[in-house]
Amino acid sequence: MIDVVPAARPTPRSPGELLRAFSVLALQGFGGVLPVAQRELVERRQWLSRDQFVETLSIGQVLPGPNVVNMALIIGDRFFGWRGAFAALAGLLALPLLIVMTLAVLYTRFSAEPLVAGALRGMGAVAAGLIIATACKLLPTLGRNPLGRVLCALALLATLATVAGLRWPMVYAVLGIGGVTVAAAWWRLGRAT
């Protein structure tokens, strides 16, 4: 039998390439960067597998701060240490900051216009759709999760029930349900070895 070694994943060649990639990613992220990050980093550039993306997203979500910012720092650090973390973060934030500051100035001037108010309400639906689409793309990775599909589905339903149904603060869901699932995964991984 011949062992087949999987081909190595492409990696960014420099912190500058990370800066450019995260700048492009950020400029496409109207309504949320997460769907664009998945497409750009997993599908297009192939710097991460879907499993690696989900793992990085999971870590980014339990850390304080915006999950995509946390992901940029983790991914940048993985490839180039602190220089990569800084480059990815700068790429993610610099140009959008300039655009948002400009839009904020324009919004203060035109916010009373009905067309502007209607456009912003419509963008809410687009943002929700982008999040749902990303979740659907990442769902297949749950089959390889140590918890298995059933426990992952139960955790998903419990999270939806507490956050959307009961309207508990998200921190309780992360600490409570997240803590239970981390403990269960740790226990299952310990039994597997």
C-alpha positions in Angstrom: 0.0 0.0 0.0 1.3 3.5 -0.9 0.9 6.3 1.6 -0.4 9.4 -0.1 0.8 12.6 1.6 -1.8 15.3 1.2 -0.6 18.3 -0.8 0.5 21.2 1.4 -1.8 24.1 1.6 -0.8 27.4 0.0 0.3 30.0 2.5 0.7 33.8 2.3 4.2 34.7 1.1 4.6 37.8 3.3 2.8 39.9 5.9 2.1 42.3 3.0 0.1 39.6 1.2 -1.9 39.1 4.5 -2.5 42.9 4.6 -3.7 43.0 1.0 -5.9 39.9 1.4 -7.6 41.2 4.6 -8.1 44.6 3.0 -9.8 43.0 0.0 -11.8 40.8 2.4 -12.9 43.8 4.5 -13.9 45.9 1.5 -16.3 43.1 0.4 -17.8 42.7 3.8 -20.9 44.8 3.7 -23.3 43.5 6.3 -20.6 41.3 7.8 -17.1 40.0 6.9 -17.6 36.4 8.1 -19.1 35.1 4.9 -16.5 36.8 2.8 -13.7 35.6 5.1 -14.9 32.0 4.7 -15.0 32.3 0.9 -11.7 34.2 0.6 -9.6 32.2 3.1 -11.0 28.8 2.5 -12.3 28.6 -1.0 -10.3 31.1 -3.0 -6.9 31.3 -1.3 -7.1 27.9 0.4 -4.9 29.1 3.3 -7.3 27.3 5.7 -9.4 24.2 5.4 -13.0 24.4 6.4 -12.2 22.6 9.7 -9.4 25.1 10.4 -11.7 28.0 9.6 -14.4 26.6 12.0 -11.8 26.0 14.7 -10.4 29.6 14.3 -14.0 31.0 14.3 -14.8 29.1 17.5 -11.8 30.5 19.3 -12.5 34.0 17.9 -16.1 33.9 19.2 -15.3 32.9 22.7 -12.6 35.6 23.1 -13.7 39.2 24.0 -14.1 41.5 21.0 -15.4 41.1 17.5 -14.9 37.5 16.2 -13.6 38.5 12.8 -11.0 40.8 14.4 -9.9 37.9 16.7 -9.8 35.6 13.7 -7.6 38.0 11.8 -5.2 38.2 14.7 -5.1 34.4 15.1 -4.6 33.8 11.4 -1.9 36.5 11.0 -0.1 35.1 14.0 -0.3 31.5 12.7 1.6 32.5 9.5 4.0 35.4 10.6 3.8 35.9 14.3 3.1 39.3 15.7 4.0 40.9 12.3 1.3 38.8 10.6 -1.2 39.5 13.3 -0.6 43.3 12.9 -0.8 43.0 9.1 -4.0 41.1 9.1 -5.6 43.4 11.6 -4.5 46.5 9.7 -5.9 45.1 6.5 -9.1 44.3 8.1 -9.6 47.7 9.8 -7.7 50.5 8.0 -9.7 51.1 4.8 -13.1 50.2 6.3 -12.4 52.7 9.1 -11.9 55.5 6.6 -15.1 54.5 4.7 -17.2 54.2 7.9 -16.0 57.6 9.2 -16.9 59.2 5.8 -20.3 57.5 5.9 -20.9 58.5 9.5 -20.4 62.2 8.5 -22.8 61.7 5.5 -25.3 59.9 7.7 -25.6 62.7 10.2 -26.5 65.0 7.4 -28.9 62.7 5.5 -30.4 60.4 8.2 -33.8 62.0 8.1 -34.3 61.1 4.4 -36.8 58.3 4.0 -34.7 56.7 1.3 -31.7 56.4 3.6 -33.7 54.9 6.4 -35.3 52.4 4.1 -32.0 51.3 2.6 -30.6 50.7 6.1 -33.6 48.5 7.1 -33.1 46.5 3.9 -29.4 45.9 4.7 -30.4 44.2 7.9 -32.1 41.5 5.9 -29.1 41.1 3.7 -26.8 40.8 6.7 -29.0 38.1 8.3 -29.0 36.2 5.0 -25.2 36.3 4.8 -24.9 34.8 8.3 -27.3 32.0 7.5 -25.6 31.2 4.2 -22.2 31.0 6.0 -23.7 28.7 8.6 -25.1 26.4 5.9 -21.7 26.2 4.2 -19.9 25.4 7.4 -22.5 22.8 8.7 -20.7 19.8 7.0 -17.7 20.3 9.3 -19.9 19.3 12.3 -19.7 15.7 11.1 -16.0 15.6 12.1 -16.6 17.3 15.4 -15.7 15.2 18.5 -19.2 15.8 19.9 -20.9 14.2 16.8 -23.9 15.6 14.9 -26.5 14.9 17.6 -24.8 16.7 20.4 -23.8 19.6 18.0 -27.5 19.9 17.0 -28.6 19.9 20.6 -26.0 22.6 21.4 -27.3 24.6 18.4 -30.9 24.3 19.5 -30.0 25.2 23.1 -28.2 28.3 21.9 -31.0 29.4 19.7 -33.5 28.8 22.5 -31.6 30.8 25.1 -30.4 33.7 22.9 -33.3 34.1 20.4 -36.2 32.5 22.3 -35.5 33.5 25.9 -33.4 36.6 25.0 -30.7 35.8 27.5 -27.4 37.7 27.0 -25.1 35.9 24.7 -22.4 35.8 27.4 -24.6 33.3 29.3 -24.9 31.1 26.3 -21.2 31.2 25.6 -20.2 30.5 29.2 -23.0 28.0 29.9 -23.6 26.0 26.7 -20.1 26.7 25.4 -18.6 25.5 28.7 -20.7 22.3 28.7 -19.8 21.5 25.0 -16.1 22.2 25.6 -16.1 19.8 28.6 -18.0 17.2 26.6 -15.6 17.4 23.7 -12.6 17.3 26.1 -14.1 14.2 27.7 -14.8 12.5 24.4 -11.3 13.3 23.1 -9.8 11.9 26.3 -11.7 8.6 25.8 -10.6 8.3 22.2 -6.9 8.3 23.1 
